[in-house]
Amino acid sequence: MCDARDALQSSLEGLKDVDPTAEGTGGVEDAINGVKDDLEALVDSVGDELEPQVQAVQDAVDELEAAVTNLDSGGAAKVLDAVSSLASSASTLVASLEDASCG
């Protein structure tokens, strides 16, 4: 679980560091896919008690993915709202995982 948690944190940082101007929507979509993959790996290693936090992150990732896909019709505001939602839900999940004994 600790490796999956660390991988998710890393992919979230990678998403935050994407430069949409330089990398385009493809770069953003690649970063989102990295988060999705790492979240899926984490789901396989955490218990049911964290399911609400995991689901909130999954929902936020789906919202961001949809906003990026529909960027032309939804505008950047929806993407920014989705990023904010993802940051909040991911922060809650990561805080819940901080108590895990790793090492």
Secondary structure, DSSP 8 states (H G I E B T S, - for coil): -HHHHHHHHHHHHHHHT--HHHHHHHHHHHHHHHHHHHHHHHHTTS-GGGHHHHHHHHHHHHHHHHHHHTHHHHHHHHHHHHHHHHHHHHHHHHHHHTTS---
